[in-house]
């Protein structure tokens, strides 16, 4: 596994944790690879996703969450805005 891929996954996961979300990896029949429990700020990812699948799922998921950008570190803010911009440009 490439170090940069692992780093990307860790950086995406950090956005969620800094925003107050708990990330859990569970088995289940998730249509999109994830489930959001908004009231508890829990994101459940399908544990059978490979690293690339986790990255893609988080990139799809993050723009849909309520994130207080001020709670993120500067590096996480930059990545957050990049992810949101990429998803808004995708048809």
C-alpha positions as CSV (number, residue, x, y, z in Angstrom):
1,X,0.0,0.0,0.0
2,X,1.3,3.4,-1.0
3,X,2.3,5.7,1.9
4,X,0.5,8.7,0.1
5,X,-2.7,6.7,-0.2
6,X,-2.6,5.9,3.5
7,X,-1.8,9.5,4.4
8,X,-4.8,10.7,2.3
9,X,-7.1,8.3,4.2
10,X,-5.7,9.5,7.5
11,X,-6.2,13.2,6.5
12,X,-9.8,12.6,5.5
13,X,-10.5,10.7,8.7
14,X,-9.0,13.6,10.6
15,X,-11.5,16.0,9.1
16,X,-14.3,13.9,10.6
17,X,-12.7,13.5,14.0
18,X,-11.9,17.2,14.2
19,X,-15.5,18.0,13.3
20,X,-16.6,15.8,16.2
21,X,-17.6,12.7,14.4
22,X,-16.8,9.2,15.5
23,X,-15.8,6.8,12.7
24,X,-16.7,3.2,13.1
25,X,-16.0,0.3,10.7
26,X,-18.8,-2.3,10.7
27,X,-20.2,-5.0,8.6
28,X,-23.5,-4.4,7.0
29,X,-25.4,-3.8,3.8
30,X,-24.6,-0.2,3.1
31,X,-25.9,1.0,-0.2
32,X,-23.1,3.7,-0.5
33,X,-20.5,2.2,1.8
34,X,-21.5,4.3,4.7
35,X,-24.3,5.1,7.2
36,X,-24.6,8.4,9.1
37,X,-26.2,8.6,12.5
38,X,-26.5,12.5,12.6
39,X,-27.8,12.9,16.1
40,X,-24.8,11.1,17.5
41,X,-22.3,12.3,14.9
42,X,-21.3,8.8,14.1
43,X,-20.2,7.7,10.6
44,X,-20.2,4.0,10.0
45,X,-18.1,2.8,7.1
46,X,-18.4,-0.7,5.6
47,X,-15.4,-2.5,7.1
48,X,-14.9,-4.6,3.9
49,X,-14.0,-1.5,1.8
50,X,-10.4,-1.4,0.7
51,X,-8.3,1.7,1.2
52,X,-9.2,3.2,-2.1
53,X,-12.9,2.5,-1.4
54,X,-12.6,4.2,2.0
55,X,-11.0,7.3,0.4
56,X,-13.7,7.5,-2.3
57,X,-16.5,7.0,0.2
58,X,-15.1,9.7,2.6
59,X,-14.7,12.1,-0.4
60,X,-18.4,11.5,-1.3
61,X,-19.5,11.8,2.3
62,X,-17.7,14.8,3.7
63,X,-19.4,17.4,1.6
64,X,-22.8,16.2,2.9
65,X,-21.9,16.5,6.6
66,X,-22.4,19.5,8.8
67,X,-18.9,20.6,9.5
68,X,-17.9,23.6,11.6
69,X,-14.9,24.7,9.5
70,X,-13.6,26.8,12.4
71,X,-13.1,23.6,14.4
72,X,-10.7,22.2,11.8
73,X,-7.0,22.7,11.7
74,X,-5.6,24.8,8.9
75,X,-4.5,21.7,7.0
76,X,-7.8,20.0,7.5
77,X,-9.6,23.2,6.3
78,X,-7.6,23.2,3.1
79,X,-8.4,19.5,2.4
80,X,-12.1,20.0,3.3
81,X,-12.5,22.9,0.9
82,X,-10.7,20.9,-1.8
83,X,-13.0,17.9,-1.3
84,X,-16.1,20.1,-1.3
85,X,-15.0,21.9,-4.5
86,X,-14.2,18.6,-6.3
87,X,-17.6,17.1,-5.4
88,X,-19.4,20.3,-6.6
89,X,-17.6,20.1,-9.9
90,X,-18.4,16.4,-10.5
91,X,-21.6,16.0,-12.6
